[in-house]
């Protein structure tokens, strides 16, 4: 009764979206060839609709590869459809048994990636006797894979949900940390992790399992701790729109594509979500499926106008400033070109000659 009561409180596994199957066993079966088993932790496998899966292998230099599914079993019976939470066995074509290993992941789409650096919310169990610091090491277990990890605490999570910058996390404390792995592992946003003692001495004093947590960002960028803490706080928001918008704004003028948004937030239906953003949360498409904070455009337009005004003062006999030179002065990559196009559309700048030079509307040689 106690177990059933706990089970009812757990959120259901996500059955929509890409299937994710961490492999726990690999063997050869006569008449079937290479067979793998595992628990489908997300999504749905439907052999009638698509019989191919992408293989994300663990280890240095691993790459995605497409495998064909010949058949599927669950509880000893052949099936064609499996949902998250089910144990399944897959017979695979075009792969040898020694090419696969426990810890590899079968999936579809971009959500699962191989990464060796993570941003995570972690908790140290109460029985610990020493704080986690920048020099702390542990064994990180994720799905059926594991690797040696180094923990770098960034912030302590208070009871009200706020984050306070710290350099260590003590026993019983929860906080945000960057985690560096010695080899890349197949991981995804929202995946649970377990932290285990890395040395025998540590295990004898504190037990084998020392903590755990959740991956907030499987592909965090570089930056100051304050920036990482602010992003982590946003990624803790249960609203997927808030998480997506936080990453778009964190990307700045470079923008971020939909593949990276899916990988770093776990949100797969981005087209519908981006279209439903409120008016005050403006985003701007930089091209094919790439997004940036639209508020950055206004600042770039102001800078472009100031640059052109200075050019007119210094070169009054020139019809206008070369567009390529102006874009380089803004130093904002793709966003600069869109800002200039928008400035022309708003008649704040005009095309001055056949070479595409830009000038202010009132300027004349």
QUIZIFEN-V73276 format. One record per residue. RES is the residue in one letter. PHI is phi as a letter, one per 30 degrees, with the letter a starting at -180 (none if undefined). NEAR is the number of other ideal C-beta (glycine too) atoms within 12 Angstrom. Layout:
RES|PHI|NEAR, RES|PHI|NEAR
This chain:
X|none|7, X|d|8, X|d|9, X|d|9, X|d|9, X|d|9, X|d|12, X|d|11, X|d|10, X|d|12, X|d|13, X|d|13, X|d|22, X|d|27, X|c|22, X|c|16, X|j|31, X|d|34, X|d|44, X|b|45, X|b|45, X|d|41, X|d|40, X|c|25, X|b|25, X|b|31, X|a|22, X|c|19, X|b|20, X|e|9, X|i|10, X|c|21, X|i|24, X|d|33, X|b|28, X|b|42, X|b|31, X|l|37, X|c|28, X|d|40, X|d|38, X|a|39, X|i|34, X|b|30, X|c|41, X|b|22, X|d|25, X|d|13, X|c|13, X|a|20, X|c|24, X|b|26, X|b|42, X|c|30, X|c|36, X|c|41, X|c|33, X|d|35, X|j|23, X|d|14, X|i|10, X|d|26, X|b|17, X|d|23, X|b|22, X|c|21, X|c|32, X|c|22, X|c|38, X|c|26, X|a|27, X|b|35, X|b|25, X|b|25, X|h|13, X|i|10, X|b|14, X|d|18, X|b|24, X|c|21, X|b|22, X|b|38, X|c|25, X|e|26, X|j|25, X|d|28, X|d|26, X|b|42, X|b|35, X|c|43, X|c|31, X|c|37, X|c|19, X|h|19, X|a|31, X|d|14, X|d|19, X|d|10, X|d|20, X|c|38, X|a|29, X|e|22, X|j|33, X|d|39, X|b|46, X|c|48, X|a|41, X|b|31, X|i|29, X|c|31, X|d|40, X|d|46, X|b|37, X|d|36, X|b|36, X|b|30, X|b|31, X|b|44, X|c|46, X|b|47, X|c|38, X|b|39, X|b|31, X|c|36, X|d|27, X|d|15, X|d|17, X|d|26, X|c|19, X|b|19, X|d|25, X|d|42, X|b|20, X|d|20, X|c|15, X|d|35, X|c|25, X|a|42, X|c|32, X|c|44, X|c|31, X|b|41, X|h|35, X|c|29, X|c|37, X|a|28, X|a|34, X|d|23, X|b|41, X|c|26, X|c|39, X|b|31, X|d|40, X|c|40, X|a|36, X|c|31, X|c|32, X|d|16, X|d|10, X|d|8, X|j|18, X|d|17, X|c|31, X|c|23, X|e|25, X|b|25, X|c|21, X|a|24, X|b|39, X|c|24, X|e|21, X|i|19, X|c|28, X|c|31, X|a|39, X|c|45, X|b|50, X|d|39, X|b|44, X|c|26, X|c|34, X|d|21, X|b|24, X|d|31, X|b|42, X|d|43, X|b|47, X|a|44, X|d|42, X|i|37, X|d|38, X|d|27, X|b|39, X|b|28, X|c|40, X|b|27, X|e|31, X|c|28, X|b|17, X|d|12, X|d|11, X|d|23, X|d|16, X|d|11, X|d|16, X|b|28, X|i|19, X|d|21, X|d|23, X|c|39, X|l|43, X|a|25, X|l|38, X|b|32, X|d|44, X|d|43, X|b|42, X|d|39, X|b|33, X|d|36, X|d|21, X|d|13, X|l|19, X|d|14, X|e|25, X|d|16, X|d|24, X|d|33, X|d|32, X|d|25, X|d|37, X|d|42, X|d|30, X|d|30, X|d|39, X|d|32, X|d|21, X|d|15, X|d|19, X|d|30, X|d|27, X|d|23, X|d|31, X|d|40, X|d|35, X|d|32, X|d|44, X|d|42, X|d|29, X|d|36, X|d|32, X|i|25, X|d|32, X|d|24, X|i|34, X|b|36, X|c|24, X|d|32, X|d|21, X|d|31, X|d|39, X|d|35, X|d|36, X|c|41, X|c|43, X|i|39, X|d|39, X|c|32, X|c|23, X|d|37, X|e|17, X|d|14, X|d|27, X|d|31, X|d|15, X|c|18, X|d|25, X|d|14, X|d|9, X|d|11, X|c|23, X|d|20, X|b|35, X|b|31, X|d|25, X|d|32, X|l|17, X|d|11, X|h|18, X|b|26, X|b|40, X|b|37, X|d|32, X|d|29, X|d|23, X|d|32, X|d|34, X|d|21, X|d|22, X|d|37, X|d|32, X|d|21, X|d|28, X|d|40, X|d|33, X|d|22, X|d|33, X|d|38, X|d|25, X|d|18, X|d|29, X|d|27, X|d|15, X|d|12, X|b|20, X|d|16, X|c|12, X|c|22, X|d|24, X|a|33, X|c|37, X|e|24, X|d|31, X|d|16, X|d|24, X|d|35, X|d|28, X|d|17, X|d|23, X|d|33, X|h|19, X|b|29, X|h|22, X|d|30, X|d|39, X|d|34, X|d|29, X|d|31, X|d|40, X|d|39, X|d|26, X|d|25, X|d|35, X|d|28, X|d|15, X|d|18, X|i|15, X|d|27, X|b|37, X|b|26, X|d|23, X|c|28, X|a|17, X|d|8, X|d|16, X|i|23, X|d|28, X|c|40, X|b|35, X|d|29, X|e|20, X|d|14, X|d|25, X|b|14, X|d|13
